[in-house]
């Protein structure tokens, strides 16, 4: 089994990268404020969670959990990875750590209602 690597974070974030998203997906989230927690949860639930759940094997899902924790703990490297992505939002994700924490909650803790 492959070992978790923080660079694998891009494989989780790809679901909100305009180079991977369909036009319909991109258009559905473009106008949302990505720095609003409610919008973050909506975007994560609509795009990242279904993508990971359908595309990842059980082993890859476990590695994704480790990768997100690595990203939260190493924000400097995480920031570099975020800058390599092409997100469809009008502004950058300001609090990357909080964004990853929400991804973690939604994928592995079932999230909460918004």
Short mmCIF file of the C-alpha atoms (twelve columns), coordinates in Angstrom:
data_MODEL
# 
_entry.id   MODEL 
# 
loop_
_atom_site.group_PDB 
_atom_site.id 
_atom_site.type_symbol 
_atom_site.label_atom_id 
_atom_site.label_alt_id 
_atom_site.label_comp_id 
_atom_site.label_asym_id 
_atom_site.label_seq_id 
_atom_site.Cartn_x 
_atom_site.Cartn_y 
_atom_site.Cartn_z 
_atom_site.pdbx_PDB_model_num 
ATOM 1   C CA . UNK A 1   0.000   0.000  0.000   1 
ATOM 2   C CA . UNK A 2   1.264   3.462  -0.872  1 
ATOM 3   C CA . UNK A 3   2.340   5.675  1.988   1 
ATOM 4   C CA . UNK A 4   0.481   8.929  2.622   1 
ATOM 5   C CA . UNK A 5   2.284   11.999 1.311   1 
ATOM 6   C CA . UNK A 6   1.207   15.614 1.793   1 
ATOM 7   C CA . UNK A 7   1.472   16.180 -1.966  1 
ATOM 8   C CA . UNK A 8   -1.511  13.843 -2.319  1 
ATOM 9   C CA . UNK A 9   -3.560  16.752 -1.003  1 
ATOM 10  C CA . UNK A 10  -3.938  17.945 -4.595  1 
ATOM 11  C CA . UNK A 11  -5.825  14.731 -5.414  1 
ATOM 12  C CA . UNK A 12  -8.446  15.746 -2.845  1 
ATOM 13  C CA . UNK A 13  -8.556  19.392 -3.902  1 
ATOM 14  C CA . UNK A 14  -8.864  18.492 -7.598  1 
ATOM 15  C CA . UNK A 15  -12.625 18.222 -7.172  1 
ATOM 16  C CA . UNK A 16  -12.724 22.026 -6.840  1 
ATOM 17  C CA . UNK A 17  -10.082 22.752 -9.494  1 
ATOM 18  C CA . UNK A 18  -11.466 24.294 -12.693 1 
ATOM 19  C CA . UNK A 19  -9.222  22.042 -14.752 1 
ATOM 20  C CA . UNK A 20  -11.062 19.008 -13.342 1 
ATOM 21  C CA . UNK A 21  -14.575 20.349 -12.761 1 
ATOM 22  C CA . UNK A 22  -17.314 20.411 -15.351 1 
ATOM 23  C CA . UNK A 23  -18.543 23.823 -16.504 1 
ATOM 24  C CA . UNK A 24  -21.790 23.152 -14.651 1 
ATOM 25  C CA . UNK A 25  -19.937 22.436 -11.395 1 
ATOM 26  C CA . UNK A 26  -17.724 25.485 -11.785 1 
ATOM 27  C CA . UNK A 27  -20.653 27.773 -12.573 1 
ATOM 28  C CA . UNK A 28  -22.623 26.440 -9.591  1 
ATOM 29  C CA . UNK A 29  -19.984 27.585 -7.090  1 
ATOM 30  C CA . UNK A 30  -18.259 30.511 -8.819  1 
ATOM 31  C CA . UNK A 31  -20.309 33.264 -7.185  1 
ATOM 32  C CA . UNK A 32  -20.102 31.777 -3.694  1 
ATOM 33  C CA . UNK A 33  -17.856 33.360 -1.073  1 
ATOM 34  C CA . UNK A 34  -15.334 30.577 -0.462  1 
ATOM 35  C CA . UNK A 35  -14.325 32.189 2.827   1 
ATOM 36  C CA . UNK A 36  -17.816 31.860 4.295   1 
ATOM 37  C CA . UNK A 37  -18.032 28.665 6.369   1 
ATOM 38  C CA . UNK A 38  -21.563 27.858 5.211   1 
ATOM 39  C CA . UNK A 39  -20.465 28.122 1.569   1 
ATOM 40  C CA . UNK A 40  -17.360 26.052 2.274   1 
ATOM 41  C CA . UNK A 41  -19.499 23.255 3.689   1 
ATOM 42  C CA . UNK A 42  -21.847 23.443 0.710   1 
ATOM 43  C CA . UNK A 43  -18.968 23.257 -1.789  1 
ATOM 44  C CA . UNK A 44  -17.230 20.447 0.079   1 
ATOM 45  C CA . UNK A 45  -20.474 18.450 0.382   1 
ATOM 46  C CA . UNK A 46  -21.419 19.028 -3.247  1 
ATOM 47  C CA . UNK A 47  -18.055 18.394 -4.912  1 
ATOM 48  C CA . UNK A 48  -15.305 16.979 -2.708  1 
ATOM 49  C CA . UNK A 49  -17.222 14.427 -0.617  1 
ATOM 50  C CA . UNK A 50  -19.017 12.716 -3.533  1 
ATOM 51  C CA . UNK A 51  -15.827 12.702 -5.614  1 
ATOM 52  C CA . UNK A 52  -13.694 11.141 -2.908  1 
ATOM 53  C CA . UNK A 53  -16.395 8.646  -1.920  1 
ATOM 54  C CA . UNK A 54  -16.873 7.451  -5.500  1 
ATOM 55  C CA . UNK A 55  -13.255 7.514  -6.705  1 
ATOM 56  C CA . UNK A 56  -11.247 6.336  -3.691  1 
ATOM 57  C CA . UNK A 57  -10.628 2.734  -2.672  1 
ATOM 58  C CA . UNK A 58  -10.729 1.872  1.024   1 
ATOM 59  C CA . UNK A 59  -6.939  2.196  1.230   1 
ATOM 60  C CA . UNK A 60  -6.908  5.514  -0.610  1 
ATOM 61  C CA . UNK A 61  -9.669  6.800  1.679   1 
ATOM 62  C CA . UNK A 62  -7.546  5.961  4.741   1 
ATOM 63  C CA . UNK A 63  -4.535  7.699  3.171   1 
ATOM 64  C CA . UNK A 64  -6.696  10.741 2.411   1 
ATOM 65  C CA . UNK A 65  -7.440  11.023 6.117   1 
ATOM 66  C CA . UNK A 66  -3.712  11.006 6.914   1 
ATOM 67  C CA . UNK A 67  -2.989  13.482 4.116   1 
ATOM 68  C CA . UNK A 68  -5.540  15.998 5.382   1 
ATOM 69  C CA . UNK A 69  -4.078  15.773 8.895   1 
ATOM 70  C CA . UNK A 70  -0.608  16.351 7.409   1 
ATOM 71  C CA . UNK A 71  -1.976  19.373 5.559   1 
ATOM 72  C CA . UNK A 72  -3.474  20.820 8.724   1 
ATOM 73  C CA . UNK A 73  -0.201  20.318 10.590  1 
ATOM 74  C CA . UNK A 74  2.061   21.674 7.822   1 
ATOM 75  C CA . UNK A 75  0.313   24.799 6.591   1 
ATOM 76  C CA . UNK A 76  3.388   26.126 4.770   1 
ATOM 77  C CA . UNK A 77  3.473   23.154 2.385   1 
ATOM 78  C CA . UNK A 78  -0.319  23.180 2.221   1 
ATOM 79  C CA . UNK A 79  -0.268  26.798 1.069   1 
ATOM 80  C CA . UNK A 80  2.120   25.883 -1.749  1 
ATOM 81  C CA . UNK A 81  -0.216  23.082 -2.847  1 
ATOM 82  C CA . UNK A 82  -3.235  25.418 -2.761  1 
ATOM 83  C CA . UNK A 83  -1.337  27.888 -4.957  1 
ATOM 84  C CA . UNK A 84  -0.790  25.171 -7.574  1 
ATOM 85  C CA . UNK A 85  -4.542  24.673 -7.920  1 
ATOM 86  C CA . UNK A 86  -6.922  26.701 -10.107 1 
ATOM 87  C CA . UNK A 87  -10.037 27.299 -8.060  1 
ATOM 88  C CA . UNK A 88  -13.125 28.892 -9.647  1 
ATOM 89  C CA . UNK A 89  -13.761 31.319 -6.804  1 
ATOM 90  C CA . UNK A 90  -13.434 35.086 -7.012  1 
ATOM 91  C CA . UNK A 91  -11.098 35.161 -4.006  1 
ATOM 92  C CA . UNK A 92  -8.449  32.898 -2.527  1 
ATOM 93  C CA . UNK A 93  -9.171  30.590 0.375   1 
ATOM 94  C CA . UNK A 94  -7.839  32.690 3.244   1 
ATOM 95  C CA . UNK A 95  -7.831  30.202 6.143   1 
ATOM 96  C CA . UNK A 96  -6.544  27.038 4.510   1 
ATOM 97  C CA . UNK A 97  -6.220  25.201 7.819   1 
ATOM 98  C CA . UNK A 98  -9.881  25.806 8.681   1 
ATOM 99  C CA . UNK A 99  -10.891 24.760 5.152   1 
ATOM 100 C CA . UNK A 100 -9.000  21.466 5.528   1 
ATOM 101 C CA . UNK A 101 -10.550 20.942 8.959   1 
ATOM 102 C CA . UNK A 102 -14.000 21.232 7.387   1 
ATOM 103 C CA . UNK A 103 -13.037 18.782 4.627   1 
ATOM 104 C CA . UNK A 104 -11.858 16.384 7.339   1 
ATOM 105 C CA . UNK A 105 -15.090 16.778 9.309   1 
ATOM 106 C CA . UNK A 106 -17.262 16.261 6.242   1 
ATOM 107 C CA . UNK A 107 -15.367 13.206 4.989   1 
ATOM 108 C CA . UNK A 108 -14.586 11.416 8.232   1 
ATOM 109 C CA . UNK A 109 -16.957 12.703 10.905  1 
ATOM 110 C CA . UNK A 110 -20.119 13.110 8.865   1 
ATOM 111 C CA . UNK A 111 -20.175 16.900 9.188   1 
ATOM 112 C CA . UNK A 112 -23.082 18.751 10.709  1 
ATOM 113 C CA . UNK A 113 -26.126 20.559 9.433   1 
ATOM 114 C CA . UNK A 114 -25.686 24.114 8.196   1 
# 
